[in-house]
């Protein structure tokens, strides 16, 4: 069994921008829940849940399954928020020392926060497309957004690699 390398255990204080970003993530998540709660009664009995390569709906589920998406987003939000408090266990591209620990930990946490908000936004987008599929069908941007979602998840990787 491989042991994790010993890394400095530094407790990072929240900066103002950290607090604002966490507040923003929480507000987006709460708005997501509010959107689903307020629109649930007007949804049809079945909602689209899957699209083919052409952006056409090819799978439907009962409308009560729409709750799975905000529940999953909330679980991921809570797990990622918890993990952000233990950056010494993240993987880093360089060796972590006493001298660079704070810089690397902050960079890792910022990357994690960016990933967290992107995940919430992706889940929100999928939910919006499922809830309002009939209203969005005439707009070709719908297909573009669905196709772009997997690539959006690469943004934190590039952020981490190119941030000073």
C-alpha positions as CSV (number, residue, x, y, z in Angstrom):
1,X,0.0,0.0,0.0
2,X,1.3,3.4,-1.0
3,X,1.4,6.1,1.7
4,X,0.6,9.7,1.0
5,X,3.5,12.0,1.3
6,X,3.7,14.2,4.4
7,X,2.6,17.7,3.5
8,X,2.3,20.8,5.6
9,X,-1.0,21.0,7.4
10,X,-1.9,24.7,6.9
11,X,-5.3,26.2,7.9
12,X,-6.0,28.8,5.3
13,X,-8.1,31.8,6.3
14,X,-11.0,32.7,4.0
15,X,-10.3,35.9,2.1
16,X,-13.0,38.2,1.0
17,X,-13.1,36.8,-2.6
18,X,-13.3,33.3,-1.1
19,X,-16.4,34.2,0.9
20,X,-18.0,35.9,-2.1
21,X,-17.3,33.0,-4.4
22,X,-18.8,30.5,-1.8
23,X,-21.8,32.8,-1.4
24,X,-22.3,32.9,-5.1
25,X,-22.1,29.1,-5.4
26,X,-24.7,28.8,-2.6
27,X,-27.0,31.3,-4.2
28,X,-26.8,29.6,-7.6
29,X,-27.6,26.3,-5.9
30,X,-30.5,27.8,-4.0
31,X,-31.9,29.5,-7.2
32,X,-31.6,26.1,-8.8
33,X,-33.8,24.5,-6.1
34,X,-36.2,27.4,-6.3
35,X,-36.6,27.0,-10.1
36,X,-37.4,23.3,-9.8
37,X,-39.8,23.8,-6.8
38,X,-41.7,26.7,-8.5
39,X,-42.0,24.9,-11.9
40,X,-42.7,21.4,-10.8
41,X,-46.5,21.6,-10.8
42,X,-46.6,22.9,-14.4
43,X,-44.3,20.2,-15.8
44,X,-45.9,17.6,-18.1
45,X,-46.2,14.0,-16.7
46,X,-43.0,13.0,-18.6
47,X,-40.0,15.2,-19.2
48,X,-37.1,14.6,-21.7
49,X,-33.9,13.3,-20.0
50,X,-31.7,12.4,-22.9
51,X,-30.7,13.9,-26.3
52,X,-29.1,12.2,-29.3
53,X,-26.2,13.7,-31.3
54,X,-28.5,15.8,-33.3
55,X,-30.0,17.4,-30.2
56,X,-33.3,15.5,-30.6
57,X,-35.0,14.1,-27.6
58,X,-34.7,10.3,-27.4
59,X,-35.5,9.5,-23.8
60,X,-38.3,10.5,-21.4
61,X,-38.9,9.9,-17.7
62,X,-41.6,10.6,-15.2
63,X,-41.5,14.2,-14.0
64,X,-40.7,13.2,-10.4
65,X,-37.2,12.1,-11.7
66,X,-36.4,15.8,-12.2
67,X,-35.6,15.9,-8.5
68,X,-32.6,13.6,-9.1
69,X,-30.6,16.4,-10.8
70,X,-30.8,19.1,-8.0
71,X,-30.3,16.4,-5.4
72,X,-27.1,15.1,-7.2
73,X,-25.9,18.7,-7.6
74,X,-26.4,19.4,-3.9
75,X,-24.6,16.2,-2.8
76,X,-21.6,17.2,-5.1
77,X,-21.7,20.7,-3.7
78,X,-21.5,19.5,-0.1
79,X,-18.8,16.9,-0.9
80,X,-16.7,19.5,-2.8
81,X,-17.2,22.1,-0.1
82,X,-16.0,19.6,2.5
83,X,-12.9,18.5,0.5
84,X,-11.9,22.2,0.0
85,X,-10.9,22.2,3.7
86,X,-8.3,19.5,3.2
87,X,-6.1,20.7,0.3
88,X,-3.1,18.8,1.6
89,X,-4.7,15.7,0.1
90,X,-5.1,17.1,-3.4
91,X,-2.8,16.0,-6.2
92,X,-0.3,18.7,-7.2
93,X,2.0,19.0,-10.2
94,X,4.9,20.0,-8.1
95,X,6.2,18.9,-4.7
96,X,4.5,20.6,-1.8
97,X,7.0,22.2,0.7
98,X,6.6,24.6,3.6
99,X,7.6,27.4,1.3
100,X,5.0,26.8,-1.5
101,X,2.2,25.1,0.5
102,X,0.0,28.1,0.9
103,X,0.3,29.1,-2.7
104,X,-0.4,25.6,-4.0
105,X,-3.3,25.0,-1.5
106,X,-5.0,28.2,-2.5
107,X,-4.6,27.4,-6.2
108,X,-6.0,24.0,-5.6
109,X,-8.9,25.3,-3.6
110,X,-9.7,28.0,-6.2
111,X,-9.7,25.3,-9.0
112,X,-12.0,23.1,-6.9
113,X,-14.4,26.1,-6.3
114,X,-14.4,26.8,-10.0
115,X,-15.2,23.1,-10.7
116,X,-18.0,23.2,-8.1
117,X,-19.8,26.2,-9.7
118,X,-19.4,24.7,-13.2
119,X,-20.9,21.4,-12.0
120,X,-23.9,23.2,-10.5
121,X,-24.3,25.3,-13.7
122,X,-24.1,22.1,-15.9
123,X,-26.8,20.4,-13.8
124,X,-28.9,23.5,-13.9
125,X,-28.6,23.6,-17.7
126,X,-29.6,20.0,-18.1
127,X,-32.6,20.6,-15.8
128,X,-33.6,23.7,-17.7
129,X,-33.5,21.8,-21.0
130,X,-35.5,19.0,-19.5
131,X,-38.1,21.2,-18.0
132,X,-38.5,23.6,-20.9
133,X,-37.7,21.4,-23.9
134,X,-40.8,22.3,-25.8
135,X,-40.1,26.0,-25.4
136,X,-36.4,25.8,-26.3
137,X,-36.7,23.5,-29.3
138,X,-36.9,26.3,-31.9
139,X,-33.6,27.7,-30.7
140,X,-30.4,26.1,-32.2
141,X,-28.4,27.3,-29.2
142,X,-30.0,24.5,-27.3
143,X,-28.0,21.9,-29.3
144,X,-24.8,23.9,-28.9
145,X,-25.1,24.2,-25.2
146,X,-25.8,20.4,-24.7
147,X,-22.8,19.6,-26.9
148,X,-20.5,22.0,-25.0
149,X,-21.3,20.8,-21.5
150,X,-18.6,18.1,-21.4
151,X,-16.0,20.6,-22.6
152,X,-17.0,23.2,-20.0
153,X,-15.8,20.8,-17.4
154,X,-12.2,21.2,-18.7
155,X,-12.1,24.9,-17.8
156,X,-10.8,24.2,-14.2
157,X,-8.0,22.1,-15.6
158,X,-6.8,25.0,-17.8
159,X,-7.3,27.5,-15.0
160,X,-5.0,25.4,-12.8
161,X,-2.4,24.8,-15.5
162,X,-2.1,28.5,-16.6
163,X,-2.7,30.4,-13.4
164,X,0.5,31.9,-12.0
